[in-house]
Amino acid sequence: MKLAVPDKISPSYFVAEAAVELGFFKAEGLDVSLELVYPVDKAYEALRDGKIDFVGGAAHAVPAAFPDYKGAKLIAAQAQGMYWFLVMRSDIGAKRGDLSVVKGRTIGAAPWVNTGLRGLLTAGGIDLERDKVTIAPVPGILGDVPNFGVMASMALKDGKLDGFWANGMGAEIAVRGGYGTVVADARRGAAPEQCFNYTAPAITASDALIARSPDTVAAAVRAIVQTQAALKADVSRAGEVGRKLFPPTEAGLITELIRRDLPFYDATLARDFIAGMTAFLRAQGVLQGDVKYEDAVAAQFAPLWKG
């Protein structure tokens, strides 16, 4: 079986990666390989087309290939909350929580990831047109890339962007390099409260697989829950995964980044989360009507989320 992630050298979908690399899928009797499919809409299209079996990606992006979540369901959360960071150039006076710094600026963001930024800025009182905010692709990003955040960080360093909206690895590199400041972080209070539930890193399976082999999907859910528990019990195991998958610099950072994310490691797909996410998607014009909880979530696996 194949599990696709849209961003690899990153904490964003690390639980899915660790479930493969630490053997938790194997322990559940599943032979699962990890594939990079960027950007996230292409990963969901691959799921729709039967090229892969699971996506470990952003929960809000499922409609990129499955309108109104018809044909696929979220089966577990890798973690809770919107997990990207708004990082702006330090030399423009960026300060944590001050969204006004984006006015007149160009910010790099990936497809579908950019919807989270638009929603966050709107919730913070920023009008993209009035305030002349440009959200654009990161220069040089073409085809499959192992890590969007690292490349966005390099573009920021080179002066090609005023800011970027990307994962924790890119944010950490920019902050440690002295050229980036984290302005918004929905998980840790540096963003309007409602933004927390705009999305989350999840595991998604097709309705066809769920119907054809519910035991297989249940085994995948258990593997994710066990991986979360293993990393909570011994976060140094994140280093094992990093050394297998990441370049040396990023491998050296991943354990600390996962340590920070551990409080959000919970496989639950809560009703409040789905309500918040679908309201956000309606505001973004992605959903035209109500999507019920059971339309988006394979709720039959809920008893497995707590392990």
C-alpha positions in Angstrom: 0.0 0.0 0.0 1.1 3.6 -0.5 0.7 6.6 1.7 1.3 10.0 0.1 2.4 13.2 2.0 2.7 16.6 0.3 5.6 17.8 2.4 8.4 15.5 3.6 11.2 17.2 5.5 8.9 18.8 8.0 7.0 18.2 11.2 3.7 18.7 9.5 3.0 15.0 8.5 5.7 13.5 10.7 3.3 11.1 12.4 2.5 9.5 9.0 6.1 9.3 8.1 7.1 7.8 11.5 4.3 5.2 11.3 6.0 3.9 8.2 9.7 4.3 9.3 9.3 3.1 12.9 7.3 0.0 11.8 3.9 0.7 13.2 2.0 0.0 10.0 4.0 -3.2 9.7 3.2 -4.2 13.2 -0.5 -3.9 12.2 0.0 -6.2 9.2 0.2 -3.5 6.6 3.0 -3.1 4.0 2.9 0.7 3.6 5.4 2.7 1.6 5.8 6.5 1.8 5.5 8.7 -1.3 6.0 12.4 -1.8 3.2 13.9 -3.9 3.3 17.8 -4.0 1.2 19.9 -3.7 -1.5 18.5 -1.5 -4.3 18.7 -4.2 -2.2 16.4 -6.3 -2.0 13.9 -3.4 -5.8 13.9 -3.1 -6.1 13.5 -6.9 -3.8 10.4 -6.6 -6.1 9.0 -4.0 -9.1 9.6 -6.1 -7.4 8.0 -9.1 -6.5 4.9 -7.1 -2.7 5.5 -7.4 -2.3 5.6 -3.6 -4.2 4.3 -0.7 -3.9 6.9 2.0 -3.1 10.6 2.2 -1.4 12.2 5.2 -2.3 15.8 4.4 -4.3 18.8 5.3 -7.9 17.9 6.2 -9.4 21.0 4.6 -7.9 20.1 1.2 -9.8 16.9 0.6 -12.4 18.8 -1.6 -9.6 19.5 -4.1 -10.3 16.1 -5.5 -13.5 15.0 -3.6 -16.0 17.9 -3.7 -18.0 18.2 -0.5 -16.0 15.2 0.8 -17.9 12.8 -1.5 -15.8 9.7 -2.1 -13.3 10.1 0.7 -13.3 10.4 4.5 -10.9 11.5 7.2 -10.0 8.5 9.3 -7.8 10.0 12.0 -6.0 13.2 12.9 -2.2 13.2 13.0 -2.4 16.2 15.3 -4.8 19.0 16.3 -5.0 22.5 14.9 -3.8 24.5 11.9 0.0 23.9 11.8 1.5 26.5 9.5 3.4 29.6 10.6 3.4 33.1 9.1 7.0 34.2 9.0 8.0 37.7 7.9 11.4 39.2 7.3 12.9 40.4 10.6 14.3 43.6 9.0 10.9 45.0 8.3 10.1 45.2 12.1 7.9 42.1 12.2 6.6 41.2 15.7 4.7 38.2 16.9 0.9 38.7 16.7 1.1 41.9 14.6 -0.6 41.1 11.3 -0.4 44.7 10.1 3.1 43.9 9.0 1.7 42.1 5.9 0.3 45.3 4.4 1.9 46.0 1.0 3.9 42.8 1.3 4.4 39.6 -0.8 4.0 36.3 1.0 4.8 32.9 -0.4 2.4 30.0 0.1 1.7 26.6 -1.5 -1.6 25.8 -3.3 -4.4 25.0 -0.8 -2.1 25.9 2.1 -2.7 29.5 1.0 -6.4 29.3 1.9 -5.4 29.0 5.5 -3.4 32.2 5.3 -6.2 34.1 3.6 -8.6 32.9 6.3 -6.3 33.9 9.1 -5.6 37.3 7.7 -9.3 38.0 7.1 -10.1 36.9 10.6 -7.4 39.3 11.8 -8.9 42.3 10.0 -6.7 42.3 7.0 -8.4 43.0 3.6 -6.1 41.5 1.0 -7.1 44.0 -1.7 -7.4 47.1 0.4 -4.2 46.4 2.2 -2.3 45.3 -1.0 -1.3 41.9 0.3 0.0 39.5 -2.4 -0.1 35.8 -1.7 2.0 34.1 -4.4 3.9 30.9 -5.2 7.4 30.7 -3.8 10.0 31.4 -6.6 11.7 28.3 -7.9 9.1 25.8 -6.6 8.5 23.5 -9.5 7.2 19.9 -9.4 7.8 17.6 -6.5 9.9 19.2 -3.7 10.8 17.4 -0.5 10.1 20.4 1.7 8.2 23.6 0.8 9.1 25.3 4.1 12.8 25.0 3.7 12.7 26.3 0.1 10.4 29.2 1.3 12.9 30.0 4.0 15.7 30.2 1.5 13.6 32.5 -0.7 13.0 34.8 2.3 16.7 34.8 3.1 17.5 35.7 -0.5 15.1 38.6 -0.5 12.7 37.1 -3.0 9.8 37.3 -0.5 8.7 39.5 2.4 7.3 36.5 4.2 6.1 32.9 3.9 3.3 30.7 5.2 4.7 27.3 5.7 5.6 24.5 8.1 7.6 24.5 11.3 10.9 23.4 9.7 10.9 26.4 7.4 10.0 28.7 10.3 12.7 27.3 12.5 15.4 27.7 9.9 14.4 31.3 9.3 14.2 32.2 13.0 17.5 30.5 13.8 19.1 32.2 10.8 18.1 35.6 12.2 16.2 36.7 9.1 12.7 35.6 10.0 10.2 36.3 12.7 7.1 34.2 13.5 4.1 36.5 13.3 1.3 34.0 13.4 1.0 30.6 14.9 -2.6 29.3 15.3 -1.7 26.5 17.6 -0.1 28.7 20.2 -2.3 31.7 20.5 -0.6 34.0 17.9 -3.7 34.2 15.7 -7.4 34.7 16.0 -8.9 31.9 18.0 -11.2 30.5 15.3 -8.2 29.8 13.1 -7.1 26.8 15.1 -9.9 24.7 13.6 -9.4 25.8 10.0 -7.5 22.6 9.3 -5.4 19.9 10.8 -2.9 17.2 9.5 -5.1 14.1 9.0 -5.1 10.7 7.4 -7.6 10.2 4.6 -8.9 7.1 2.8 -11.3 6.6 -0.1 -14.8 5.5 0.6 -14.0 2.6 -1.7 -11.2 1.3 0.5 -13.3 1.9 3.7 -16.1 -0.2 2.2 -13.9 -2.9 0.7 -11.6 -3.4 3.6 -12.6 -1.7 6.9 -10.2 -3.9 8.8 -7.3 -2.5 6.8 -8.4 1.1 7.5 -8.8 0.2 11.2 -5.3 -1.1 11.2 -4.0 2.1 9.7 -5.8 4.2 12.4 -4.3 2.0 15.1 -0.8 2.5 13.6 -1.2 6.3 13.7 -2.4 6.2 17.3 0.4 4.0 18.4 2.9 6.2 16.6 1.6 9.3 18.5 1.9 7.4 21.8 5.5 6.2 21.0 6.7 9.7 20.2 5.1 11.0 23.4 6.8 8.3 25.4 10.2 8.9 23.8 10.5 11.9 21.5 14.1 10.9 20.7 12.6 8.4 18.3 11.8 11.3 16.0 15.6 11.6 15.5 15.6 8.0 14.1 13.1 9.0 11.5 14.8 12.3 10.7 18.1 10.5 10.1 16.4 8.2 7.6 14.5 10.8 5.7 16.1 14.2 6.2 19.3 16.0 5.3 21.7 16.4 8.3 20.7 19.9 9.2 17.0 19.2 9.3 17.5 15.9 10.9 19.2 17.7 13.8 16.2 20.0 14.3 13.3 17.5 14.0 13.3 16.1 17.6 12.9 19.6 19.1 10.2 20.5 16.6 8.3 17.3 17.4 8.7 17.9 21.2 6.9 21.2 20.7 4.1 19.5 18.8 3.5 16.6 21.2 0.7 18.5 23.1 -1.3 18.5 19.9 -0.8 14.7 19.2 -4.3 13.3 19.4 -6.0 11.3 16.6 -9.5 12.6 17.5 -11.6 14.2 14.8 -13.9 16.3 17.0 -17.3 17.6 15.9 -16.2 21.1 16.8 -13.2 20.8 14.6 -15.2 19.7 11.6 -17.8 22.4 12.2 -15.0 25.0 12.3 -13.2 23.7 9.2 -16.4 23.4 7.1 -17.4 27.0 8.1 -14.0 28.2 7.0 -14.3 26.3 3.7 -17.7 27.8 3.0 -16.2 31.3 3.7 -13.5 30.5 1.2 -16.0 29.4 -1.4 -14.8 25.8 -1.4 -18.1 24.3 0.0 -21.4 25.6 -1.2 -23.6 24.1 1.5 -23.5 22.2 4.8 -21.3 19.2 5.1 -22.4 16.9 8.0 -19.8 15.4 10.3 -20.4 11.9 9.0 -19.9 13.2 5.4 -16.3 14.2 6.2 -15.3 11.7 8.9 -15.4 7.9 9.0 -16.9 8.0 12.5 -16.9 4.2 12.8 -13.2 4.4 13.7 -13.7 6.9 16.5 -13.3 4.2 19.2 -9.8 3.7 18.0 -8.6 7.3 18.3 -7.8 7.2 22.0 -5.9 3.9 21.7 
